[in-house]
Amino acid sequence: MLIVPPGSGIVHQVNLEYLARVVFQTDDGLLYPDTVVGTDSHTTMINGLGVLGWGVGGIEAEAVMLGQAISMVLPEVVGFKLTGHLNSIATSTDLVLTITAILRKLGVVNKFVEFFGNGCQGLSIADRATISNMAPEYGATCGFFPVDVKTLEYLRQTGRSEKKVAVVEAYLRATGMFRDYSDISEEPHFTTVIELDLSKVVPCISGPKRPHDNVPITEVREDFEKALVNKIGFKGFAIAPEKAGQRAPLSYEGVDYELTHGDVVIAAITSCTNTSNPSVMLGAGLVAKKAVERGLTVKPYIKTSLSPGSGVATKYLQQSGLTPYLEALGFGLTGYGCMTCIGNSGPLHPAVAATVEQGDLVVAGVLSGNRNFEGRIHPSTRANYLASPPLVVAFAIAGTVVIDFDKEPIGRSPDGSAVYLRDIWPSRSEIEQLEREVIRPAMFEEVYSRVEVLSLE
């Protein structure tokens, strides 16, 4: 038995990068597909690697550990066809938040979702895992991506042996479970089919209270200002119109500031949903680098943090030279785990908390997590938005969600010149190039060799 010790990371990310076999092989040579059930809803993340899995209750999990089968009603399977390619500024987070909104509207509770179509070819396993991770948020039992050549590439990238990869490929091809996403003759027949052109996906966030309330970043200012005065609800805080411009003084470490509605007080790069994906993590680092080089800063009272799901993220951020820039903006490593995503951000500074309470302010938390229900992230942040790691950095710099990044500067350089988000936003090709340069199998092997040693101890 292999026991993953505490401090190794978030279980779903460890499963993706290390534990999952894709195909099991017994001592006597029997091969069969890997499957998994776990006692956390985001067990679904592993479906991005072509391993069927989802979350169950404790009693079911214990039964499985004792060798019992799980009984279930055969589910309907919804086909989600992806076509085209993401544009140069969209991220996998933007894609999953868009998909979550679409599937919540469709209604997929107690159903399987399987992704197919030529658009899947352009998505990395980390991108697919991000989409599969949020199956609980879009309501499905799981969101499945069949194994293809990208899966084999990922197994090699994460340090799985060539012998293992060869067995996976041979078995799945022999059984007809290996997928060529460009071959329409391999597309299954689904209960229902829904389609999305990836080129239509735009940078977005979700909130202020639900993961599927998707808002393009060009509409965040307008959306928040409406929600502020709307009656209490998923899109309402019932602030009296005459108090919508309320400002409250804040004295923090000897410096005077003002807080108002929509100001960011928590900004966290956290959660297995996004920190398993090098593209958005390196993207956050590049945004930080370009911002620091322009002289931009984050207000000191904003609680910033970086809590990835495994030590591999630390390795490639260091290798890329981006760690110092993230730290300069307050995104220093706080550990490996769910943290802010499950409400473990810790207390705000007493002065900040008191100002928010006394001013009856609707302030914001921005995080790269998967859930943002009111009260979950922090008692003081009534508005909480899910965003990609690069956008978490951007909103921290802006200091507010009441901003239109297309029209308003994110900040000003020391010489007073305006800096816009587009000035510091990396292109997808820039991120992919850096990812090819810094991600190495040895990083995964080094991090997870500790798991084996500590498990034996």
C-alpha positions as CSV (number, residue, x, y, z in Angstrom):
1,M,0.0,0.0,0.0
2,L,1.2,3.5,-0.9
3,I,0.3,6.2,1.5
4,V,0.7,9.8,0.3
5,P,1.9,11.8,3.4
6,P,0.5,15.2,4.5
7,G,2.0,18.2,2.8
8,S,2.4,16.4,-0.6
9,G,-0.3,18.5,-2.2
10,I,-4.0,18.2,-3.2
11,V,-5.0,14.6,-3.7
12,H,-6.6,15.2,-7.1
13,Q,-3.4,16.8,-8.5
14,V,-1.2,14.1,-7.0
15,N,-3.5,11.6,-8.6
16,L,-3.2,13.3,-12.0
17,E,0.6,13.8,-11.9
18,Y,1.6,10.6,-10.1
19,L,-0.9,8.0,-8.9
20,A,-3.1,7.4,-11.9
21,R,-2.2,4.3,-14.0
22,V,-4.7,4.8,-16.9
23,V,-4.5,1.1,-17.4
24,F,-4.0,-1.4,-14.6
25,Q,-1.8,-4.4,-15.0
26,T,-1.9,-7.3,-12.5
27,D,1.0,-9.5,-11.5
28,D,-0.3,-12.3,-13.8
29,G,-0.6,-9.9,-16.8
30,L,-4.3,-9.0,-16.8
31,L,-5.0,-5.5,-18.1
32,Y,-8.1,-3.4,-17.4
33,P,-9.0,0.3,-17.4
34,D,-8.2,2.4,-14.4
35,T,-11.1,3.9,-12.5
36,V,-11.4,5.7,-9.2
37,V,-13.9,6.9,-6.7
38,G,-13.0,9.4,-4.0
39,T,-14.6,11.1,-1.0
40,D,-14.2,14.6,-2.5
41,S,-16.4,15.9,-5.3
42,H,-13.5,17.1,-7.4
43,T,-12.2,13.5,-7.8
44,T,-13.6,14.1,-11.3
45,M,-10.4,15.9,-12.3
46,I,-8.8,12.6,-13.3
47,N,-11.3,12.2,-16.2
48,G,-9.1,14.7,-18.0
49,L,-6.5,11.9,-18.2
50,G,-9.0,9.4,-19.5
51,V,-9.6,7.7,-16.2
52,L,-13.3,7.4,-15.3
53,G,-13.9,8.7,-11.7
54,W,-16.1,10.7,-9.5
55,G,-16.9,11.5,-5.9
56,V,-18.9,9.3,-3.6
57,G,-19.9,9.1,0.1
58,G,-17.8,7.6,2.8
59,I,-19.8,4.4,3.1
60,E,-19.5,3.8,-0.7
61,A,-15.7,4.5,-0.6
62,E,-15.2,2.1,2.4
63,A,-17.1,-0.6,0.5
64,V,-14.9,-0.2,-2.5
65,M,-11.8,-0.4,-0.3
66,L,-13.1,-3.7,0.9
67,G,-13.5,-5.0,-2.6
68,Q,-17.2,-4.3,-3.1
69,A,-18.7,-3.0,-6.4
70,I,-20.7,0.2,-6.6
71,S,-24.2,-0.1,-7.9
72,M,-25.6,2.7,-10.0
73,V,-28.3,3.4,-12.6
74,L,-26.9,3.5,-16.1
75,P,-26.5,7.3,-16.7
76,E,-27.4,9.3,-19.8
77,V,-24.3,10.5,-21.6
78,V,-24.2,14.1,-22.9
79,G,-21.8,14.7,-25.7
80,F,-20.0,18.1,-25.6
81,K,-18.5,18.9,-29.0
82,L,-15.5,21.2,-29.0
83,T,-14.4,22.8,-32.3
84,G,-11.7,25.3,-33.3
85,H,-9.0,26.7,-31.1
86,L,-8.8,29.1,-28.1
87,N,-7.8,32.6,-29.1
88,S,-4.4,34.0,-28.1
89,I,-5.6,35.6,-24.9
90,A,-8.1,33.1,-23.6
91,T,-7.1,30.5,-20.9
92,S,-8.3,27.1,-19.9
93,T,-10.0,28.8,-16.9
94,D,-12.0,31.0,-19.2
95,L,-13.0,27.9,-21.1
96,V,-14.1,25.9,-18.0
97,L,-16.1,28.8,-16.6
98,T,-17.8,29.1,-20.0
99,I,-18.6,25.4,-20.2
100,T,-19.9,25.5,-16.6
101,A,-22.4,28.2,-17.5
102,I,-23.5,26.3,-20.6
103,L,-24.0,22.9,-18.9
104,R,-25.7,24.4,-15.8
105,K,-28.3,26.0,-18.2
106,L,-28.7,22.7,-20.0
107,G,-29.0,20.6,-16.9
108,V,-26.7,17.6,-16.5
109,V,-27.3,16.4,-12.9
110,N,-26.8,12.6,-12.6
111,K,-25.4,12.5,-16.2
112,F,-22.0,11.8,-17.6
113,V,-20.6,14.4,-20.0
114,E,-18.1,13.3,-22.6
115,F,-16.0,15.8,-24.6
116,F,-15.3,15.1,-28.3
117,G,-14.6,16.9,-31.5
118,N,-11.4,18.3,-33.2
119,G,-11.2,21.1,-30.6
120,C,-10.1,18.6,-28.0
121,Q,-6.8,18.1,-29.9
122,G,-5.6,21.5,-29.1
123,L,-6.2,21.1,-25.3
124,S,-3.4,19.8,-23.1
125,I,-4.1,17.2,-20.5
126,A,-3.8,20.0,-17.9
127,D,-6.5,22.0,-19.8
128,R,-8.7,18.9,-20.0
129,A,-8.2,18.2,-16.3
130,T,-9.3,21.8,-15.4
131,I,-12.5,21.2,-17.3
132,S,-13.1,17.7,-15.7
133,N,-12.3,19.1,-12.3
134,M,-15.4,21.4,-12.3
135,A,-17.9,18.7,-13.1
136,P,-19.6,19.2,-9.7
137,E,-20.0,22.9,-10.5
138,Y,-21.7,22.2,-13.9
139,G,-23.7,19.5,-12.2
140,A,-22.5,16.3,-14.0
141,T,-21.3,13.1,-12.3
142,C,-18.2,13.5,-14.4
143,G,-16.7,15.2,-17.5
144,F,-14.7,12.6,-19.5
145,F,-12.0,13.0,-22.1
146,P,-11.0,9.7,-23.8
147,V,-7.3,8.8,-24.0
148,D,-5.4,10.1,-27.1
149,V,-1.9,10.9,-28.1
150,K,-1.9,14.0,-25.8
151,T,-2.5,11.6,-22.9
152,L,0.5,9.6,-23.8
153,E,2.6,12.8,-24.1
154,Y,1.5,13.8,-20.6
155,L,2.4,10.4,-19.1
156,R,5.9,10.8,-20.5
157,Q,6.1,14.5,-19.3
158,T,5.2,13.5,-15.8
159,G,7.8,10.8,-15.5
160,R,5.8,7.6,-16.2
161,S,8.1,5.0,-17.8
162,E,8.2,4.3,-21.6
163,K,7.2,0.7,-20.8
164,K,4.1,1.9,-19.0
165,V,3.1,4.2,-21.8
166,A,3.6,1.5,-24.4
167,V,1.2,-0.8,-22.4
168,V,-1.4,1.9,-22.1
169,E,-1.3,2.6,-25.8
170,A,-1.3,-1.0,-26.9
171,Y,-4.2,-2.0,-24.6
172,L,-6.4,0.9,-25.4
173,R,-5.9,0.6,-29.2
174,A,-6.6,-3.1,-29.0
175,T,-9.9,-2.5,-27.1
176,G,-11.1,0.4,-29.3
177,M,-10.8,2.9,-26.4
178,F,-8.0,5.0,-27.9
179,R,-9.5,8.1,-29.5
180,D,-8.5,10.2,-32.5
181,Y,-10.4,13.4,-32.0
182,S,-10.0,14.4,-35.6
183,D,-11.7,11.2,-36.9
184,I,-15.5,11.7,-36.9
185,S,-16.1,8.0,-37.5
186,E,-14.9,7.4,-33.9
187,E,-17.5,9.8,-32.4
188,P,-20.0,7.9,-30.2
189,H,-23.8,8.3,-30.3
190,F,-24.9,10.5,-27.3
191,T,-28.2,11.1,-25.5
192,T,-27.8,14.8,-26.3
193,V,-25.1,16.8,-28.1
194,I,-24.1,20.4,-27.3
195,E,-21.4,22.3,-29.2
196,L,-18.9,25.1,-28.5
197,D,-16.6,26.9,-30.8
198,L,-13.4,27.5,-28.7
199,S,-12.6,30.7,-30.7
200,K,-15.7,32.3,-29.1
201,V,-14.4,31.9,-25.6
202,V,-13.3,35.2,-24.0
203,P,-11.5,36.1,-20.8
204,C,-14.1,36.0,-18.0
205,I,-14.7,35.4,-14.3
206,S,-17.6,33.9,-12.4
207,G,-19.5,35.4,-9.5
208,P,-20.2,37.1,-7.3
209,K,-21.9,34.1,-5.6
210,R,-22.0,31.1,-7.9
211,P,-19.5,29.3,-10.2
212,H,-21.8,29.3,-13.2
213,D,-22.6,33.0,-13.2
214,N,-20.1,33.8,-16.0
215,V,-19.1,37.4,-16.6
216,P,-16.8,38.6,-19.4
217,I,-14.1,40.8,-18.0
218,T,-15.3,43.7,-20.1
219,E,-18.7,43.5,-18.3
220,V,-17.5,43.1,-14.7
221,R,-17.9,46.7,-13.7
222,E,-21.4,46.9,-15.0
223,D,-22.4,43.5,-13.5
224,F,-21.1,44.4,-10.1
225,E,-22.7,47.8,-10.0
226,K,-26.1,46.3,-10.8
227,A,-25.6,43.5,-8.3
228,L,-24.7,46.0,-5.6
229,V,-28.2,47.6,-5.6
230,N,-30.3,44.6,-6.7
231,K,-32.4,42.9,-4.1
232,I,-30.8,40.1,-2.1
233,G,-30.1,37.1,-4.3
234,F,-27.4,35.4,-6.4
235,K,-26.9,38.7,-8.2
236,G,-27.9,41.1,-5.5
237,F,-26.6,42.7,-2.3
238,A,-29.4,45.2,-1.5
239,I,-27.2,48.2,-0.9
240,A,-29.3,51.3,-0.9
241,P,-28.6,53.4,-4.1
242,E,-27.6,56.4,-2.0
243,K,-24.9,54.3,-0.3
244,A,-23.5,52.7,-3.5
245,G,-20.7,55.2,-3.4
246,Q,-19.9,54.7,0.3
247,R,-16.3,55.1,1.2
248,A,-14.7,54.2,4.6
249,P,-11.2,55.3,5.9
250,L,-8.6,52.6,6.5
251,S,-5.4,53.1,8.4
252,Y,-3.0,50.3,7.6
253,E,0.6,50.2,9.0
254,G,0.7,53.9,9.4
255,V,-0.7,54.8,5.9
256,D,-4.2,56.1,5.2
257,Y,-6.4,54.5,2.5
258,E,-10.0,54.3,1.7
259,L,-12.1,51.3,1.0
260,T,-15.3,51.2,-1.1
261,H,-17.6,48.7,-2.6
262,G,-15.9,46.3,-5.0
263,D,-12.4,46.7,-3.6
264,V,-10.4,43.5,-3.6
265,V,-9.2,42.4,-0.1
266,I,-8.3,38.7,-0.9
267,A,-6.5,37.5,-4.0
268,A,-5.5,33.9,-4.1
269,I,-3.8,31.6,-6.6
270,T,-5.1,28.4,-5.2
271,S,-7.1,25.1,-5.8
272,C,-6.4,22.0,-7.8
273,T,-8.7,23.3,-10.6
274,N,-6.0,25.7,-11.9
275,T,-2.7,25.1,-10.1
276,S,-2.3,21.7,-11.8
277,N,-2.1,23.6,-15.1
278,P,1.4,25.0,-16.0
279,S,0.0,27.3,-18.7
280,V,-2.1,29.4,-16.3
281,M,0.5,29.3,-13.5
282,L,3.2,30.4,-15.9
283,G,0.8,33.0,-17.3
284,A,0.3,34.4,-13.8
285,G,4.0,34.6,-13.4
286,L,4.4,36.4,-16.7
287,V,1.7,38.9,-15.8
288,A,3.5,39.5,-12.5
289,K,6.9,39.9,-14.3
290,K,5.6,42.5,-16.8
291,A,3.7,44.3,-14.0
292,V,6.7,44.6,-11.8
293,E,8.9,45.7,-14.7
294,R,6.3,48.5,-15.3
295,G,6.5,49.5,-11.7
296,L,3.1,48.3,-10.7
297,T,2.4,47.1,-7.1
298,V,-0.4,45.6,-5.0
299,K,-1.8,47.5,-2.1
300,P,-0.4,46.0,1.1
301,Y,-3.7,45.4,2.8
302,I,-4.8,43.0,0.1
303,K,-4.3,39.4,1.4
304,T,-2.4,37.7,-1.4
305,S,-1.3,34.0,-1.5
306,L,0.0,31.2,-3.6
307,S,-1.0,27.7,-2.6
308,P,-0.5,25.2,-5.5
309,G,-1.7,21.6,-5.5
310,S,1.8,20.1,-5.7
311,G,5.5,20.9,-5.4
312,V,5.9,20.6,-9.1
313,A,4.4,24.1,-9.6
314,T,7.1,25.5,-7.3
315,K,9.8,23.8,-9.4
316,Y,8.8,25.2,-12.8
317,L,8.0,28.6,-11.5
318,Q,11.5,28.7,-10.0
319,Q,13.0,27.3,-13.2
320,S,11.3,29.9,-15.3
321,G,12.6,32.7,-13.0
322,L,9.1,34.0,-12.3
323,T,8.9,33.3,-8.6
324,P,10.6,36.6,-7.5
325,Y,8.1,38.6,-9.5
326,L,5.1,36.8,-8.0
327,E,6.7,37.3,-4.5
328,A,7.2,41.0,-5.3
329,L,3.4,41.3,-5.7
330,G,2.7,39.3,-2.5
331,F,2.1,35.9,-4.1
332,G,4.6,34.0,-2.0
333,L,4.2,30.3,-1.4
334,T,2.0,29.6,1.6
335,G,2.0,25.8,1.3
336,Y,0.4,23.1,-0.8
337,G,-3.3,22.6,-0.4
338,C,-6.9,23.8,-1.1
339,M,-6.5,26.8,1.4
340,T,-8.5,29.8,0.2
341,C,-10.7,27.7,-2.0
342,I,-12.2,26.0,1.0
343,G,-12.3,29.1,3.2
344,N,-8.8,28.6,4.8
345,S,-7.5,32.1,3.9
346,G,-7.1,33.0,7.5
347,P,-8.2,36.3,9.1
348,L,-8.0,39.6,7.4
349,H,-6.0,42.3,9.1
350,P,-8.2,43.6,12.0
351,A,-8.1,47.1,10.6
352,V,-9.4,45.9,7.2
353,A,-12.1,43.7,8.8
354,A,-13.3,46.5,11.0
355,T,-13.4,49.0,8.1
356,V,-15.5,46.6,6.0
357,E,-17.9,45.9,8.8
358,Q,-18.3,49.5,9.9
359,G,-18.8,50.8,6.4
360,D,-21.2,47.9,5.5
361,L,-19.0,47.4,2.4
362,V,-19.4,44.7,-0.2
363,V,-15.7,43.9,-0.8
364,A,-14.3,41.2,-3.0
365,G,-12.3,38.1,-3.0
366,V,-10.8,36.9,-6.3
367,L,-9.4,33.3,-6.4
368,S,-8.5,30.7,-8.9
369,G,-10.8,28.2,-7.2
370,N,-13.9,26.3,-8.1
371,R,-16.6,27.5,-5.6
372,N,-17.5,31.0,-4.5
373,F,-20.7,30.8,-2.5
374,E,-21.2,33.7,-0.1
375,G,-19.5,33.0,3.2
376,R,-17.3,30.2,1.8
377,I,-14.2,32.2,1.0
378,H,-14.3,34.6,4.0
379,P,-17.1,36.1,6.2
380,S,-16.0,39.7,5.2
381,T,-16.0,39.1,1.4
382,R,-19.6,39.1,0.2
383,A,-18.6,39.2,-3.4
384,N,-16.3,36.4,-4.6
385,Y,-15.1,35.7,-8.1
386,L,-13.5,32.7,-9.7
387,A,-10.8,33.7,-12.2
388,S,-7.7,32.3,-13.9
389,P,-4.4,32.8,-12.0
390,P,-3.3,35.6,-14.4
391,L,-6.5,37.4,-13.8
392,V,-6.1,36.9,-10.0
393,V,-2.8,38.8,-10.3
394,A,-4.5,41.4,-12.5
395,F,-7.4,42.1,-10.1
396,A,-4.9,42.3,-7.2
397,I,-3.0,45.0,-9.0
398,A,-6.1,46.9,-9.9
399,G,-7.3,46.6,-6.3
400,T,-11.0,46.5,-7.4
401,V,-13.5,44.5,-9.5
402,V,-15.2,47.7,-10.5
403,I,-13.1,48.1,-13.6
404,D,-13.3,47.6,-17.4
405,F,-9.9,46.4,-18.3
406,D,-10.5,47.3,-22.0
407,K,-11.0,51.0,-21.3
408,E,-9.4,51.7,-17.9
409,P,-5.8,51.3,-16.9
410,I,-4.9,48.6,-14.4
411,G,-2.5,51.0,-12.8
412,R,0.2,53.6,-13.4
413,S,3.9,53.4,-13.7
414,P,6.1,55.5,-11.4
415,D,6.3,58.2,-14.1
416,G,2.5,58.4,-14.1
417,S,1.9,56.7,-17.5
418,A,-1.2,54.5,-17.7
419,V,-0.6,50.8,-17.9
420,Y,-3.5,48.6,-19.3
421,L,-4.0,44.9,-18.8
422,R,-3.2,44.3,-22.5
423,D,0.2,45.8,-21.9
424,I,1.2,43.1,-19.4
425,W,-0.9,40.1,-20.7
426,P,1.1,37.3,-22.3
427,S,-0.1,35.6,-25.4
428,R,-0.9,31.8,-25.5
429,S,2.0,31.2,-27.7
430,E,4.4,33.0,-25.3
431,I,3.1,30.8,-22.4
432,E,3.4,27.6,-24.5
433,Q,7.0,28.4,-25.5
434,L,8.0,29.0,-21.9
435,E,6.2,25.8,-20.8
436,R,8.2,23.8,-23.4
437,E,11.4,25.3,-22.1
438,V,10.9,24.7,-18.3
439,I,8.7,21.6,-17.8
440,R,10.8,18.5,-17.4
441,P,9.9,14.9,-16.3
442,A,12.7,15.1,-13.7
443,M,10.6,17.7,-11.8
444,F,7.8,15.2,-11.3
445,E,10.2,12.4,-10.5
446,E,12.0,14.5,-7.9
447,V,8.9,15.7,-6.1
448,Y,7.1,12.3,-6.1
449,S,10.2,10.3,-5.1
450,R,9.7,11.8,-1.7
451,V,6.2,10.3,-1.5
452,E,7.6,6.8,-2.0
453,V,10.4,7.3,0.6
454,L,8.0,8.9,3.2
455,S,5.4,6.3,2.6
456,L,7.9,3.5,3.5
457,E,8.9,5.4,6.6
